[in-house]
Structures are given as C-alpha cells and as structure tokens.
Amino acid sequence: MSSRLDILIFGATGYTGQYVIEEMARKGKQISLKWGVAGRTIEKLKQGLQQASNITGIENLSSTIDTISANITNQQSLVNMCARAKVLINCVGPYRHYGEPVVQACLEARTHYIDISGEPQFLETMQLRYDSQAAEREVVIVGSCGFDSLVADAGVEAIRQECEQKNLDISLIESFLTMKYETITSGLIHYATWESAVYGFSHANELKNLRRQLFQQKLPYPKLKIHRKPIFKTNIQGKPIWAVPFPGSDKSVVQRTQYFNYTKLEKKPIRFQPYLQMPSFISTIKLVFFGLIFSIFAKFQFGVQLLLKFPGLFSNGLVTKEGPSRQDCEHTTFKMTFLTHTENNQKLIHEFAGPDPGYLGTSKMLVACATMLIKENDHLPVKGGVLTPGAAFGRTVLLDHLGKEGFTFVQK
C-alpha cells in the first residue's frame, strides 16, 4: 500500500468537490500528503485543479496532481480507482443512489472510505451490511464527515471524555445550532444537498425496520428527559432564544456512537437532542410552515417530483441549482451550543464554532478526517468497521487539527 496515494477525492468536479480540492491542495502542501482526484472526465478534473490553483495560488496542480477516470456505473473502474489510494473521499451523492458501489469497491481494494452523507438510511444500511466485512478486511468506513454530522458527534464525544475525566455522569446533552450570514446572493443550499434531503425524508419509513436489525441491544440511557414543545422559547447563558427540533442526521449519528461506545467500549450511553436556534419568533413560524409543506410533499411520489422540480419555491429561495456564491460562503459562520445536564444537576455549556458549515467548513472537516486516517490511524478504537465520526476520531487530534483551520471548541 506504500505506493498508493494517501488520499483520493472522488466526485471532485461537483460543487462540494471543488471546495474539497482546494482544501486538499492547501493541506497536502502543508503536511506533505500525496493526493489525487477522480471522476468521469479527465478534462473536467484538470479544469477543477486549474481553478484550485487560481483560488489557492498553488501553481501547476493540473499537471502535478494525479487524475483518475472512474464511473459510478462501472464497478471495475471503481475498484481500480480505490486501489490507487489509502483513503477515498467520496463526494458523489445522493448516497442513497450512488454510495454503495463505492463502499463495495473500497472493501474489495482494502481502501479506507469517508463521505459527507447526511442520509440516515444510507449510513445505517452500510453499517448493517458491511460492518463485519470491513472489520475482517481492516477497512475503516466513516460516513457523515462533513457538517452533517461531525460537529454534533465530535462535540458530544469531546464533552463525554471531559466529563469522564472529571468523574461527572451525563444525563442529557442538548445542542442548539445557529448560523450567521451577511448576505444571500444565490441561496444558502446547493441543489444536491436538497436532493439528498428530499429522498431521505421520502424514505424515512424504512428506518424503523432497519434499526430493529441494527440495534439489537437496548441501551440503558439515563432517565432524564426534557420534554420540549415543537416550538419553544428557552434561555442559554441568560439570553432568550426560540428553537425547534433539528431535522438533520445529527441525532441518529450520535446515537450510533453511543451504541458503539456502550457495546464495544463499555461506556455509559448519553441521551442527545439537537435543536435549531432561530433569530426570532417570526422566522421560527416561517421555518415550521415550509418544513410542514416539505414533510407532507415528501411522503408521496408526485410531491417528491414537485420538491425536486421547484426547490426555490419550497425552500423560500434558500436552495438554488448553482448553490451559494463563494462570497456568501466566505461570509457565513455557524455556532453549535451544547447544554450538558449532569446527574448531579450541573449544567455545562460548550460552543463549537467555525466557518460556513455547508461547503467551506465541510471541506475542511472532510480533509481533516481523511488526514486522521493517514496520520492517526493507530488511535482509532478498531482496525476496521463501519463507524461514526465520533467513534472513529474521538481519540485522535481531530479537534486540535480543526482548531488550526478556523474552528473553536470551548467551554463557556
């Protein structure tokens, strides 16, 4: 494996893939990683590398970085591609449609795999089908290594370890996500992200049976539950906020980490509930209105077709085919506040903050996770398996690495 590239980016010509190329170019130069890009068309890959040179100021990327042709419809091309690298970053979504063949190819080639999927059905299906094979072949497969759901999962794991050192037992952790942006010139969300969400919600009914097979052991969660209304007002550090349940993959990913920690590492499981913090009551009502329409339409085929055909209409203009402009991304930040309730009635507050979570931040997180698989592999809890980010990287220097990339994780 020593002759392989360290990291290979598949789907490098896509919207998110372009940001990943640029981040990989910066980090590859800083820490001397051998990397390459893969996709259907070599010419487009070289164009992406040239654009990365223009953005980063790193010259000759199109002539010095390996370009590999691979097509999601040709399994042998995927296997050949995976055999060229130690770690594959998969940026080709929706993962429900295109992810499994890449996972299979990585297993055949004995190549570690990471992606940015926020699709619980895909993530949990991969664990159910391939965890044993990945463990046997000593291949690490880690989904949701972007903003969905690395921030929540790594944050909860860091708090768990901190409380463990202080002999504090955790009853419940709540998270409150807020985003700040100066302008919106072309939406906040790229169409591909929206497409994945639409298909995820439309097939949410599959999760119950899937989880019955995957989580056969009941976890002894702490008894504390805080019953929140669908729309509620609360205070954090003396500041009143409005919040609603967060509809993304954070809760399911963190729960999978808790299952791993309990069944494999004999750690107490932590109850976790994520929320979306809203700037005002009016914005909260507006979000709930569009959310209800989305959830209703996602339940039937004609509704799914409408959601996919008119993303701007059903998202109040937040989703566009072009995605947010680079300027919009550069002026967007996020903060996730964790409120930890301990069994001795203490309340701890931590904040995880950073740059634009959707694309700039996600590319940094993704490259950081790939780097951990190269540089910190001996700190992973197992040699192979289908893992969550918290389970895989909770004992690495991932947060320290991200701290050098504009992220902060602090106790308040």
N, C-alpha and C positions, 0 to 999 in steps of 0.2 A: 504493500500500500504506500510505501515511501515515495514511489514515482508519481503518485496521484497529485492532482491539485488539492490544496487544502479545502477550498470552498468553491462550489459551482452554483450559479444563480440560474434557475430555470424559469422561463417566462419573463426574461429580462427586458423584452420590448414592450411590456404592458405599462400602464400608468404608474402603478406602485413599483414595478420592476425597475423603472428608470431611476427612481429615488434610491432604490437599493444598490444599483450600480454605482451611483455617485458616492454613497456612504461606504461601500466596499472599497472603492478606489482610495478614499481617504485613509481608512483603517488599514487596508492592505499595505499601503506605503509606510504607515507609522510602525506597524508591528511585523512587517516582512512576511505577509501571507501570500501564497500562490493561489490565484483565483482565476475563474473564467466565467463565461456567460453561455447560456444555451437557449435555443428557441427554434422555431420552424425555418427562419430565413437568415442566413449568414449576413446578407447585406443589411438587413434591419438591425441585427445585433451590432454590426460595426457602426451604424448610424447612432445607435444608443451610446456606444462607447465614445464616439466623437462628441456627442452632446455632453457626456460626462466630463470629457476633457475641457470643453468650453466652460462648464459651470465650475469645476474644481480647480482649473488651472494646471492640472496634471497632464503633461503632454504625452502624445503617442499611445494613448490607451487602445485605439483601434488597431494598432499594428503590434502591440506588445502583449495584449491580453488574449488568451485562448477563446475562440468562438467554436461552439459545437452545435451541430444540427440535430434536432430531436423533435419528434411529433407525437402528441398525445394519442394519436390514433395508431401509432406503430410501436408495439410493445418492445420489440427488439431494439429499436432506436433509443427507447428509454433506458433499457438495461445497459446498452453501450455507453450512453451518456453518464449514468450513475457510476459505472466502473471507472470513470475518469477522475472521480473526486472522493475525498474522505467524508465531506459533508455536502449535502444538497439542500439549497434553499429553494423551496417550491412556491412560486408566486402565481401559479396558474389556477384560477378559480372560475366559477364556483367549485369548491372542492367536492361538493356532493356529486358533480358530474365528471370532474376531471382528476380528482385527487388519488383515488385508489390505485389506478395503474402505476402512478409514480411511487407510491408506497411499496407496491409489489416489486417494482424494479429495484428500489433501494435494498430491499431484503435479498433479492437474488444477487445483487452486486456487493452486498455487505457494506453499504454506504449509509452513514447516519443521515437523518432526514429532519428538517424543520419547515414549518409553514406559518402563515398568518391567518389560518382559518378561525372564524368565529361561529362556526356551524356545529352545534352540539351533536346533531345526528351523525355527521361525518366523523367527528372526533371520537365519539363513543363507539361507533361501529368499527373504526380502525383498531381501537383498543380490544374490543371483543374478538375480532377476527384474527389479529396479528400479534397480540402481546406475547403469547407463548413462543411463536416463531421468532420474533425479534429478540427475545431473551436467549433462545437457543443459539441464534446466529450472532449474538452480541452486537446487535444493531440498535441504536437509540433513535426512537421516533417521537418527536415532540411537536405537537400542534399548538396553535394559538400563541405564537411567539411575538405577535405584534401587540398593539394596544388592546385588542381582544386576544388573550385576557392576561397578559403578562403583568400589567400594573397591579391589578387586584390580587392575582395569585402570588406574585413575589412579595407584595406588601403584607399580605396575611401571613405568609411563611416567615418573613423577617420579624414581624411582631410576635409570632409564636415562639421563635427562638429567643428573642429578647426577654419575653415573659418567663420562659423556661429557665433562663439564667438567673432571673430574679425570684424564682420559686412562686410565680404568680400563675394561678389557673384561670384560663379564659372561659367565660360563659358564652360570649357573643361578640362578633365584630360586625359593625355596620360600616359601609363605605358610602360617601357622598361625592359624586363626580360633578365638576363644573368646568366649563370651557369659556375662554375669553378670546374674543377676536375683535379686531379693529374695523375691518371692512369685509363685505362679501361681494365680490365682483362676478363670480361664476359658480356660486354654490359652495357648500361645505363638504359634500359627499360625492364621490365618483360613482357612476352608474354600476360598475362591477360590484361595489360594496352593497349597493341597494339590491342588486340581483340576488346576491347570496342571502341577504336578509329575507327577501320575498320567498325564495324556495325553502329557507329554513322554517319560517312560520307556517308555510303551507303544508309542511310535513311534520309539524310538531307532534301530531298524534302518534308518530312512530316511537317516540321517546319512552313511553311507559313500558312497553314490552321489551325494548332494548335494555332499559335499566334493570328490569327484573332479572335479565340474564347476566348483566354485567356486575351488579352489586348484590351478590347473593348473601352477604353477611350484613346484618343490621348493626349500625354504629351506635354506640352509647353516647349520643350527644348530650351536652349539659341541658338541664331542664329550662333554663331561662329563655323566654321568648318575649319579644316586644311586638305587640300587635299594632301595626300602623294602618291607617286608612289608605285607600288608593291615592288620595291627595292629602297631604298633611303638612302642618307647619311645626317646626321644631327650632331649637336653639343649639348652635355649636359655638363654643367659646363666647357665649353672650350675644351672638349675632343671630337674629331670627332668619330662617330660610324656609322656602317651600320646596317640597320634594315629592317624587313619585318613584315607584319601583323601576329599577334599571332593567330594560328588556333584553340585554345582550347575553353573551355566553359566560360572563364572569362568575355567576353563582354556580353553574354546572361545572366549570373548570375547577374552581376552588373546592367544591365537594369531592371531585375526583382526587384532588391532592389529599384531602382529609382521609379518604378511603385508603389511599396508598400509605399515608403516614401511620394509620391505625393497624392495617393488616400486615404491612411489611416492616415497619419500624417501631411498632408498639407505642405510638404516641396518641395522646388523647385527641379526639376529633374536635373541631371548632365549628360552631354554627356561624354561618355567614349570610348577610343580607345586603345586597348592593342597591343604591338609590341614585337617581339623577337629581342633582340640585338645580333648581330653577331660579332665574333672576327676579321673577315677580309672579303674583297670582294669575295675572292675565296670560303670561307666557305658559304657565302651567296648564291652564284651561285649553289653550290653543294646542299644546302638545298632546293632551289627552284626547281632544277632538280628532286630530289627524291619526293618532295611534289607534283609536277605536275603528275608524274607517279602514285603516291598514289591516287590522286583525280580522275584520269581517270579510273584506275582499280576499284576503289570503286563504280563506277557507274553501273557496270553490274555484274551479279551473278558469272560468270566464273572468273572475275577479283578479286572478293572478295575471292573466293576459293584459288586463287594463292597468294594473300596477306597473308592469314591465313596459307597457307602451307609453304611459304618461307619468313618468317618475316625478317630473317637476310639479305637476298638478297635485299629486297625492303626498308630496313632501313639503308643500308650501314653498317650493323653489329651492330647497336645500340640496336636491340631487340634480346633477347635470351629466350629460354624456361626456363632456370634456373634463369634468372634475374641477376642484378648486384651483385657482391660479397659483403659481409659485409664490407670488406676493402675498396672497391670502394665507397660504400655509406658513410663511415666514412670520406672519403677524398673529398667529394663533397659538395659544398655550392652553394647558389643562392643569387641573389640580384635583387629586382624589384625597379626600379627608377620611381617615379611618377612625371610628369611635369604638374603642375596645372596652367591653364591660367584663370585669374580672369577678371571680367568685367571692372575693372579699369586698365587693361593692366599690372598687376603684373604677374610675373612668380615665382611660388614656387616649390621647389624641396624637395621631401621626399624620403627616402630609407627604404625599408622593406627587411631585410636580415636574413639568417638563414642557418641551416644545410641542407644536402641532401633533396631536396624538394619531391622527388618521394616516399621515403619509411620511412627513419628515421624522416624527418621533418613532413611528412603526419601523421605518427603515433602520434607524439606529438600534432599536431593540432587537430586530431580526439579526443584524450583523453581530451584535453583542452575543446573542445566544449561539450563533454559529461559531464565534470565536471561543466561547466557553467549551464547546465540544472538541475544539482543537487544543486549547491551552490548559483546560481544567478537567479533562476527561477523567482523571483519577479521583476527582472529588465528587463524581456522580454516585448516587447510592447503589446503582446496579450497573452491570456491564451492558445490558440490553433490555429492551422492552418499550412499550408504548406509554409514554409518560406525559404529565403536565409540566409546564414551565417551573412551577413551584417545587414539584417533586424532583425534577431533573437538576435544576440550577440553584436550589435553595442553600446548598453548602459550598457554592463557588463564590468568586468575587464579582458576580454579575452586577450587583448594585454599585460597587466601587467603580466598575468599568463604566456604567451608565452615568455615574457622578462626574466623569470627565467629559461627558457628551451633553451637558446642559440639564441633566435630571437631578432632582434632590429628593431624598427620603429622610425626614427628620421627625423627631418627637417634639411636640409643642408644649 
